[in-house]
Amino acid sequence: MPVEVILPKVDMDMATGRISKWFFGNETAVKKGDVLFEIETDKAAMEIDAPASGILRDITGGEGVDIPVGSAVAWIYEEGEAYAGAPAAQTAVVAAIPDTATGAVTVVSQPSQVAAGAAEVGKVRATPLARRLASDSGIDLSAVIGSGPHGRVTRADVVGHRPAENRSSTAGSAICASAKPGSSAPSDEQVRKLFAEGSYELVAHSNMRRTIARRLVEAKSTVPHFYVTLDCNIDALLKLRAELNASAPIVDGKADFKLSVNDMVIRAYALALRAVPDANVSWTDEGLLKHRNADIGVAVSVPGGLITPIVRNAQIKSLSAISAEMKDLGARARDGKLKTDEYQGGTAAISNLGMFGVREFAAIVNPPHATILAVGAGERRPVVSGDNVTVSTVMTVTLSTDHRAVDGALAAELLGTFRSYIERPMLMLV
């Protein structure tokens, strides 16, 4: 019996995906574990392995097109197995299992015992209860985004479904028509008419760019932002950083670590969140999630957008450990090789544009974070101390908060605590 190869759900809010590249063609022999194709998700590229050995046939998932999660994209036949055209989509039940070591996803097949509860009407995967509720409520199942395995529609999906005309931008669709701010926004055609024909090039949005647009519109529209800014004297931090780097042990002919200012900012922010735990929270309608650990997402620029890999438990990690982890995460982020659990979640975030010479800016809070710290460049500036004026290296930071969860006084306390670690950096070593 042929084994169905599906487009698996490899991201939490993924409803569709794109195959960016097939590594095998129709009528080619594959072995179990071979990388069949690569999925372009909203945040990274994921390699999908063959679930079985045999002959790859009936490739239906084209490159560069949106494919619903759970759809069959090909079938694998055993050597010598009779072939009479593409089988029905329910000939095999499969599961997508991420490899925690490599980040690759293996699509694993099971014997095809398609129970009534998993049977499909048309090409919609749904549970029996979801089908009954949809039928009783007059809801078209094909319009419901499934959150179950392989995009299967569950009872909760049907209960939470709203008609498209009433659906807000937070409904969870990965197709970002909802990224438009509102009816007052000009249409695509209206924008194009403002420019002469042939004076521009239309560059199609990537999945990542669409997701960034959707999430930023949601964040700015639904999260009441509050901003607090202050200056940090970083002369002592720069001196300590130079001393630590100079004393790094030599391993295999090179320094064991090389700390950056950003590494020290991550450590200082994590310690500040530990010291001010009421600010280390996430907003939900039911209540605040008060986190025990400081999991810091750090914005990294990648082709076509940005991604925030997470340094987890940063409050207990040494500067050298944070530095090594950020180098690894940053490199894999730029290569599109991060695993989903390496960039989803986190309790707070940092965006550093200091390396670009930016003096000061404000970042947008990205839920579930309640805070994000915007870090500017260190500059030599005149500083007034009593009746004297001296020149010091000053770094301006702005804390953006979700005002529902972190009030102004609490934000000021958190930022003041952060500054105390930055200006007395030896505290980060004890």
N, C-alpha and C positions, 0 to 999 in steps of 0.2 A: 504494500500500500504506500503511495507516495506521501512524503512528509511535507507539510505546508510550512513555508517560510513567511513569517509575518513581519510587518514593521512594528517593532515593540515600542512600548512607552518607556522611555529612558529618562524622562524629566517630569517633575511633579505636576506642572500645569501644561503639559504637552498634549495637544489635541491632534495635531498633524505634524508630519516631518517630511524632510526632503532627502532623497538619496543623492548624495553629491557624486558618488562614484561606484560603479560596479567593478569588481576585480575578476569576475568570471562572466562568460557569455552563455547564451543558450547552447544546449547540447554539449556542455563541457563537463568533464569529470571533476568532482570535488571530494575532499576528505573532511570528515568531521573535525571541526576546529579551524578549518581554513577561514580566512576573512572573506566573506562573500561581498559585502558592500559597506559603505561608510554613510552614516546618517549625519546630516547637518541639522543640529538642534538649535534652539535659541541661543545657547551659550557655548557649545563646544561640538567637536566632531567625535562620533562614537563608532567604533568598529563592530560590526555584527558578524558573528561566527556561524559557520554551517552547523546545523543540528544533527546532520547525518552524512554518511558517505554515499555517493552515487552519482547520477547524472542530473545536472541542473537543467530544468526545462520550464517553459511557459513563464518567462520573466515578464511580469505585468507592471512592475513599479519602475517607471521611467526616471531618469536622472533630472534633477532640477525642478520637479513639480511637487506640489503639496499632496501628500498621501495621508488619509485618515489613519490614526493609530489603530492597530489590530488588523489592518487589511493584509490579505495575502499578496505577496509581491513575487513569489516564485514557488516551484515545487521541486523536490529532490526524489528521483526514482532510483530504486535499487538496480544494480547491473542486471540486464536481461528482463527486467519487469515489463509487462505488457503496457503499451502506451496508446491511449485512445483519446488524446486531447486533454485539456486542462480539467482537473477534477473540481468538485464543488468545494467551496471554501471551508466546509466543516469536516474534511476528511481527516484532519489531525488536530489535536489539542496541543498547544505549545505554550511555553512560558519563557520570559526573558529574564535571565539571571546575570546581574553585573558581576564581573570579576573584581573583587576588592583589591587585588594586587596590581592588576594591569589597567583596570578601567574598561576593558573590553566587555561586550555583552554577548552571551551565548544564548541562542534561541533553542531551547530544549524541547524535544518532542516526547509525547506520551502516546500510548495506544489510543486509537480513535474510537472512544466510546462516548459519543455525543449524547449526553443526557438531555431530557426535555428541558431542563432548567437552563441549559447553555445553547439550545438550538437557536438558529437564527431565522428571522423572518426577513426576507430580502437579504441585505448584507449588514443588518444592524445586530450587534451582539448585545444581549440584554438578559437579565434574570427573569424568571416567570413572574415574580411579584411586580417587577418594574413594568413588564408588558401589561399585566392586568390593570395596574394603576394608570398607565398611559391610556389604555383603552377606555377605562371608566371616565377619565378626565378629558378625553378627546385630544390628547397630545400626540403629535407625530414623533415617533421615536427617533426618526432620522434627524430631527432637529435638536435632539438632546445630546449634550456632550457627556460621554461616559467617563467615570473616574475609576472604574474597576479594572481588573487585569485585562490587558490588551484593548483598553477603551470600552469594556463592556458597561452598558448602562445599568445602574443599580437603582434601588428604591429611592435612595437619597437624591440621586441625580434627577429623577422624575419629580419628586416633591419640590426640589429647589429650582426646577426649570421655570423660566418665564418666557413669554412670547418675545420674539426678536424686537418688536416695536417697544416693549417695556423693559428691555434688558439694559442694565447700566454697563459702564465700561469695566466693572469689576466682575462681570459674569464669568470670566475665566477663559474666554475664547482666545486662542493663540492667533487667530486671524484678526488683525488689528484695525478693523474699520472703526472700532471704539476709540482709537487713539486720537480721533478728531475732537477738539475741545468742545465743540457745540455747533448749533445750527448757524451761528454767525460766522463761522470759518468759511472762507471762500472755497469753492469746489476746485478740483484739479483743473478742470477746463478754464475756470475763471483765472486761475494763477497763470496758466500757460498763455492766455490771451494778453497778459501784461508784457510779454516778451516777443520779439520778432521771431518768426519761423526760421529755424536753422541757427539761431543764436545761442542755443543751449543743447546739452546732451542729457537725455533722460536716463538716469541710473536707477535700476530697479532696487527696491528695498530688500535687504537680506532679512531672514527670520530674526536675527539678532537685533537689527535696527528697528524692525517693527515692534519687537518686544520691549526694547528700551523706550520707544515712543509711548507705547501703551502704559507701561508701568510709571513713567514720569508724569504723564497726564493724570493717572489715577492718584499718584502721591501728592501732586500739587493741588489737585481738586478736592481730595478727601482728608488730607492731613493738615491741620492748622499748624503752620510753621512758626517757630519763635527763634530768634537769633541772639547770640551773646558773643562779643568779640573782645579779645584782650591781647596784649603783647607779652612775649616771653623773652627774657635775656638768655641767650644760648651760649655765651662765652664759656661758661664752666662745662657745659655739655660737649662743646667742640673740643675742649682741652682733654676731657676724659676719653672721648672717642679716639682721639689721636694717640693717647697713652695706651689704651687697650689694644688698638690695632698694631702699635709698635711692639707690644709684648706678646702678640699672638704666636703660639708655637708653630714651628716649621714642620710640615708633614709632606713627605714626598716632594721636597723642593719648593713648596709654596706655603704661604700663611694658612693656618687652619681656619681662620675666619677674617672677614673684613666688614666691620660694622658700618652701617649707613646711619645718617640722621633719622631716616624713616624707621629703621629698626628700633631706635631709642624712643621715637614717638609712639610706636605701637606698644612698647613695654610700659611707658609712662601712662598712656591712656587706659590700658588694662588695669594697672595698679590703682588709678583714680576711680575706675568703675568698682573695683573691689572695696575701696575706701568709702565710696558713696553708693551703696547698693540700691538705694531707692531710685537711682537713675539708670540702673542696669536692668531695664524692663522692656516688655513688649505689650502693646495695647491690644486687647480683645474686647468685644462688647460685653462679655461675661465678667471680665476682671483683668487686672494686670498680671502678666507673667513675670515674676521676679526671679531673675536668673542667678544661679549659684556660681557660674563661671563667666569669664569675659572672653567671648568668642568674637574676635575682631576681623571684620571684613575689610580688605584693603583694595581700593580701586586700582585696577591695572588696565592700561590702554592696550587694546588689541585691534587688529585690522577690522574695520567696520563697526567699532563700538568700544565698550569696556565691560569688564567683568570683575567681580569682587571675591577672589579666593579668600578663605577664612583661616586665620591662625587661631585654632581652638585652645582653650585654657591658657591664654597668653599671660594671665596673671601669675602663673607658676613656672613659666618658662624663662630660661636665661636669655640674655641678649644674643649670645652666640647661637643658641637654638632657634630663636626667632629669625635671626639673620639667615641661617641655613634653610629654614623652612620657606621663607619668603623668596629666596633665590630659586628654589625648586618650584614653588607654586607659580611664581611669575613666569618662569620659562615655559612651563606646561600650559599656562593660560594663553600665552602668545602662540603656542603651537596647537591650541584647541584640543588639548589632551587631558583636561581636568575631569575628574569624576564628579557626578552630580552632588555628592555629599561634601565636596570640597568647595562649593560655591553657594550652596543653598543654606539659608538660615543665618546664623550669626546673631549676636546680641547688640552690636554697635558697628560703626564703620568709620573708616578714615579715607579722605581724599586729599592727596598731597600734590599740589601743582608748583611747589617751590622750585623743583628742578627746571621748570620752564621760566623762571624769573617772575612768576606771578606773586605780587605782594600780598593780596588779600582777596578772598572770594567767599561766597556762601554756597554750600552744597544742598542738595535736595534729599530729605529723609526718605529712605526706601524701606517700607515695612517688610519684615517684622521688626526692624530696628526702630528705636525711639530716638536715637541720636546719631549724628554723623559729624565728625570733626574735619573741618577744612583747614589745611595747613599751607601757609604761604612761604615765601623764600626768606632765608636769613639774610638780613641787610645790615650794613654798618650805618647806624643812626646816632644822632646826638641824644643823650639821655640825661635828664635833669635829676640830680640826687642832692637834695637839700638846696644849698646855694651854689652848687657846682654843676658844671655841664661836662660830661664825659662822652666818649664814643664807644658804643658797644654793638655787638651783633644781636639784632632783634628779629624775632620771628612772630608774625601776626597769625593768630588762629581764630577761627569762628566756629562756634558750636551751633548747629541747627538741631532743634528738638521738635518732637511731636508734642505740642503743648497740651494735649489731652493727658499725656503720661508724665511729662517732665515740665514742671512749672519754672518760671523765671528764676526764683531764688535757688531752686535745686540745680538748675542749669549753671548758675553762677558758682555754686559750691563745687560742682563737678569740674568746671573749667579752672577754678582757682586751685583745686587739688592737683589737677594735671600740671599747672604751671609750677607748683611746688616741686614736683618730681623733675621737671625739665630744668629748673634753675638750681636744684640741688641734686644732680644726677647720681651722686654716690648712694642715694636712697634706693636707687633701682638695683643696686648690687647686694643689698642685704635682705 
